[in-house]
């Protein structure tokens, strides 16, 4: 957790939340570990300052001379605005072609001016996505054109863009993908429903909740412009799994959208807060149980594999010419996802593998093939990176897992591959189904209230 601008104050939500988990217990102590406050000299010093009240004598308590520290009194007139920020995606293909202009007159972009994007399209959602994906592809592919120039996607003129990634090819593929699931992504509506159902209560302070997106409207600058005069403090909750370029984008856009003296706390992403990490794990396990119920009951657990599907992210080349150095956050997501999958695998009775949606190995088809080679006949395909149904679950995971697009209303789909593997899959996210829906909302509530308490100078609580 951090405060922006001159108030940058390094506050580790991970450490604070771990202390809370250690004190109050957790649904998954094995997955997150526990931190013993007694081992922390600072915590021990606080403990030494606090003693239980002495037993009453004749109905009166005895003053032991020890002062029990209390939290600062909260000014009930203070107002806190909580802004949940999701990744977002256009609800329909046509929405991606709408030009975006921010409240201060700035336009979105320009993007892709070296990639052949027409000037009129450079302020649209799809142009932003094209630029973002091209940036990622720069680090995925070496010499895409065989011209002995490595990692050239974002440093080349338009003529060097490979045929499979021209602007026209990019838009044509997106049009086909959206058409495959009825030209509607429910992602934004589902995320909005989650946020609308988060109820925050911190010492009676007035708290307002808002929603913004990185890759669709309403965007961060729009939301911040609308609410900038309504609150004394702002808390930003990135609805992302781990630190990445996306979390950097959120922090940057927030800082560019508010005044220099604004008091803003940015909460850590999901996997970096033990309580939320446990909520996601519980939701994923619950989804696994629902898929398992469709497998014939006489199939033993050791004949069932579970494919934990991660998003995947490119590995950063160790070359400062491309903007990032080895070890910076662009390469962290895969490592964090792998650690989370190790925890899930230890909690499940099935042989487990990771499959990456894109940009990194092992891919979903590769992992399915490995299961087939090991004699596994049934595989539960469980995306761990996507809380709601979206283009990723309906196409990017569904197509390699099931062989076609899958919409949420189909429920659990069963498909047998030529290899003999029978895959079980739903394009609903782990937060679309109970009890995962409640687990997810409990986690969002916890993250937001941590941020609010930090903004008000209060100690973290569960």
Rosetta blueprint (number, residue, H / E / L):
1 X L
2 X E
3 X E
4 X L
5 X H
6 X H
7 X H
8 X L
9 X L
10 X L
11 X L
12 X L
13 X H
14 X H
15 X H
16 X H
17 X H
18 X H
19 X H
20 X H
21 X H
22 X H
23 X H
24 X H
25 X L
26 X L
27 X L
28 X L
29 X H
30 X H
31 X H
32 X H
33 X L
34 X L
35 X L
36 X L
37 X H
38 X H
39 X H
40 X L
41 X H
42 X H
43 X H
44 X H
45 X H
46 X H
47 X H
48 X H
49 X L
50 X L
51 X L
52 X L
53 X L
54 X L
55 X L
56 X L
57 X E
58 X L
59 X L
60 X E
61 X L
62 X L
63 X L
64 X L
65 X L
66 X L
67 X L
68 X L
69 X L
70 X L
71 X L
72 X L
73 X L
74 X L
75 X L
76 X L
77 X L
78 X L
79 X E
80 X E
81 X E
82 X E
83 X E
84 X E
85 X E
86 X E
87 X L
88 X L
89 X L
90 X L
91 X L
92 X L
93 X L
94 X H
95 X H
96 X H
97 X H
98 X L
99 X E
100 X L
101 X E
102 X L
103 X L
104 X L
105 X L
106 X L
107 X E
108 X L
109 X L
110 X L
111 X L
112 X L
113 X L
114 X L
115 X L
116 X L
117 X L
118 X L
119 X H
120 X H
121 X H
122 X L
123 X L
124 X E
125 X H
126 X H
127 X H
128 X H
129 X H
130 X H
131 X H
132 X H
133 X H
134 X H
135 X H
136 X H
137 X H
138 X H
139 X H
140 X H
141 X L
142 X L
143 X L
144 X L
145 X L
146 X L
147 X L
148 X L
149 X L
150 X L
151 X L
152 X L
153 X L
154 X L
155 X L
156 X L
157 X L
158 X H
159 X H
160 X H
161 X L
162 X L
163 X H
164 X H
165 X H
166 X L
167 X H
168 X H
169 X H
170 X H
171 X H
172 X H
173 X H
174 X H
175 X H
176 X H
177 X H
178 X H
179 X H
180 X H
181 X L
182 X L
183 X L
184 X L
185 X L
186 X L
187 X H
188 X H
189 X H
190 X H
191 X H
192 X H
193 X H
194 X H
195 X H
196 X H
197 X L
198 X L
199 X L
200 X L
201 X L
202 X L
203 X L
204 X L
205 X L
206 X E
207 X E
208 X E
209 X E
210 X E
211 X E
212 X E
213 X E
214 X L
215 X L
216 X L
217 X L
218 X L
219 X E
220 X H
221 X H
222 X H
223 X H
224 X H
225 X H
226 X H
227 X H
228 X L
229 X L
230 X L
231 X L
232 X L
233 X E
234 X E
235 X E
236 X E
237 X E
238 X E
239 X L
240 X L
241 X L
242 X L
243 X L
244 X L
245 X H
246 X H
247 X H
248 X H
249 X H
250 X H
251 X H
252 X H
253 X H
254 X H
255 X H
256 X H
257 X H
258 X L
259 X L
260 X L
261 X L
262 X L
263 X L
264 X E
265 X E
266 X E
267 X E
268 X L
269 X L
270 X H
271 X H
272 X H
273 X L
274 X H
275 X H
276 X H
277 X H
278 X H
279 X H
280 X H
281 X H
282 X H
283 X H
284 X H
285 X H
286 X H
287 X H
288 X H
289 X H
290 X H
291 X H
292 X H
293 X L
294 X L
295 X L
296 X L
297 X L
298 X L
299 X L
300 X L
301 X H
302 X H
303 X H
304 X E
305 X E
306 X E
307 X E
308 X E
309 X E
310 X E
311 X L
312 X L
313 X L
314 X L
315 X L
316 X L
317 X L
318 X L
319 X E
320 X H
321 X H
322 X H
323 X L
324 X E
325 X L
326 X L
327 X L
328 X L
329 X H
330 X H
331 X H
332 X H
333 X H
334 X H
335 X H
336 X H
337 X H
338 X H
339 X H
340 X H
341 X H
342 X H
343 X H
344 X H
345 X H
346 X H
347 X H
348 X L
349 X L
350 X L
351 X E
352 X E
353 X E
354 X E
355 X E
356 X E
357 X L
358 X L
359 X L
360 X L
361 X L
362 X L
363 X E
364 X H
365 X H
366 X H
367 X H
368 X H
369 X H
370 X H
371 X H
372 X H
373 X H
374 X L
375 X L
376 X L
377 X L
378 X E
379 X E
380 X E
381 X E
382 X E
383 X E
384 X L
385 X L
386 X L
387 X L
388 X L
389 X L
390 X L
391 X H
392 X H
393 X H
394 X H
395 X H
396 X H
397 X H
398 X H
399 X H
400 X H
401 X H
402 X H
403 X L
404 X L
405 X L
406 X L
407 X L
408 X H
409 X H
410 X H
411 X L
412 X L
413 X E
414 X E
415 X E
416 X E
417 X L
418 X L
419 X L
420 X L
421 X L
422 X E
423 X E
424 X E
425 X E
426 X L
427 X L
428 X L
429 X L
430 X L
431 X L
432 X L
433 X L
434 X L
435 X L
436 X H
437 X H
438 X H
439 X H
440 X H
441 X H
442 X H
443 X H
444 X H
445 X H
446 X H
447 X H
448 X H
449 X H
450 X H
451 X H
452 X H
453 X H
454 X H
455 X H
456 X H
457 X L
458 X L
459 X L
460 X L
461 X L
462 X L
